[in-house]
Amino acid sequence: MVITYTQIGVAHSPFRNAGAPPVHSTFTLAKGTIEIFPEFREGLGSIDGFSHLIILYHFDRATRKALTEPPLVDGETPHGIFSTRHFNRPNPIGISYVKLEKVTDGMLYVNGMDLLDGTPVLDIKPYIPAFDCIADAGTGWVSAQHIEKIRKASLLATGDIEIGQ
C-alpha cells in the first residue's frame, strides 16, 4: 500500500547541516519559524491559545532505512528502530515539541527548534498536557544517564552551554 502525505509547510532554522541540530527539542532554546503554506493557513485558527505544539515532519535528508540503529548520542548498542527516535527509519517521520511564541501571517515563531532548515512539515498538533503527558510512563532502555547525555549534546549543539559545564 502506498500512503501519500501533503507537505503543509517548511521549517526555517539556524541548522543547515545534518548533525547540527540539537538531539531533542526539549533541551534547546534555539529559535526558528514554521512557515505554513497559504492553502493551509486557515487551519491555524485558534492555535495561538496553545503554549506548545507537536510538529510532525519528514526526515528528508535521512540517508537510509534501517531496522536497528545505535542511539544518536552514545552510539554503543544498536536498538530496534521502533525503540529509538533515530531518523533512519522505514518511514522517516519525526516529531518535535516546541514552544509557540507567536503567530503572524502564516508563520509560527517557536522556541525549542531542532529541525534542519528546509525540513518539510507534515502536520501540527496542539500539545495538551492532559492528553500528552503520561506521568508513570516507562523509559525502556533509555536511562537517566542517557537522557543527560542527550540534554548536554542538545545544549552544546546550539551553544547554550560551554564544553565542560
N, C-alpha and C positions, 0 to 999 in steps of 0.2 A: 504494500500500500504506500502510495506517495502522499505525503502531507505537506501542504504548502502554507506558509505564513506570509503576511504582508508587513513590510517594514513600515512602522508608523512615525519614525523619527531617527535622529542621529545624535550621538553623544559628542560633546566637544570638551576636551580635557587637555591638561598640560602634558599628558603622557603620549609620546609619539612612537615609541619603540616597544616591541614585545619585551617583557621582563622589567619594564619601567614602572608600571602601576603598582600601588600597594597590593598586598595579597588579599586583603579583605576590607571592604568599605567601613566596617565598624571601627577600625583602628586608624583612620586617617581624617585629617581636617582639610584635605585637598578640595578645592572648589572646581566646579565645572558647570556646564549647561547641557540641557537636553532639549534639542530643537524638535518640536512636533510639526510634522508636515501639515500644510494648510487644510487638506481634506480631512484631517483627524482632530483639528483644534477644538471643535465643538465638544469633543469628548473630555476636555479639560474642565468643563463646568463643575463648580464646587470643589475642585481639587485643592484650592488654596486654603481650605479649612483644615487640612491634614498637615501635621508636622513632619511626617516621614512617609517615604514612598518605597515600594518594592519595584525595581526595574528588572525586566526580563529582556535579555539581549542575545544576539547571535555572536559567538566567538568566531568572527570572520577571518581571523588570522591563525586559527588553530592549524597545526601542521599535519596532524594525523588523527585517526580514530583508534582508540585503544580500549581494552577491557581491564587492564591493570596499569597503574602509574604509581611512581613513588610520590610522596607528599611534596608539595611545592617548596616547602621551607627546609626540612631536614633531609629529604631525599634518601632515607635509609631503606625502608622496606616497602616494596610495591603493595598497593591495596587494590581491591576491586574498584573500578572506576565509579560505581554507584555508591561507594562509601567514601568518596572524595568530592572535592569541588574543583578538580582539575579541569582545564579547558580542552584537553584532547579526549573528547567523548564521542560516542556513536552519533548523538545529536548534540552538536556544540551550542547548547543553550546555557547562558549564565544568568545569575541572579545577584543583585546588589540591593542594599538598603541604604537610602540616602536621606539626608535632612533637607526638606524643602524650605528654601529661604524666601523665594518669591516667584510669581508667575507674571510674565509680561509678553504680550503678543506672541503666544505660542512657544515661548522659551521658559523652561523650568530652570531656575538657578538653584543649584544644590551644593551641599557640603557633604563630604564623605565620598567623593568621586574616586572610583577605582577602575574605570574603563579606559581603554585606549581611545585616543582621539579618532573620530570617524566610525566608532562601533555602531552597527545597526541596532536600533531599539525595536523590540517586537511588541512589548506591552508594558503598561504601568498599572500598578495596583496600590491602593492606599494601605499603609501599614496601620493595622488596628490591633492594639495590644491584647484585647480580649480574645481575638481570633488567632493572632500570630505569635504569641508568646506562650510557651508551654513550660511552666516553672519546673516540673520534675522530669524533663526530657533527659535521656541518657546520651552520652557523647561517644559511645563506641570506643574505637582505638585512639581517638583524639584526647590526649591527656592535657592537664593544666599546663605542663611544660611546653607541649606543642602549641597550645593557644598563645602562650607568652612569646614563643619564637615568631609566630605569625604577627603578633602585635608589634614586636620590635622591628621585624622586617618591613612591615607596612609603614611604620613611622620613619624608618630610615629611607625608604623609597621616596618619600615626599619631603625629606629634610626636616620633619617635625621634631626629631631628636638627633643629637650628635652620636657618633660611634663611641661606645664606652659608657654611655649614660645608663 
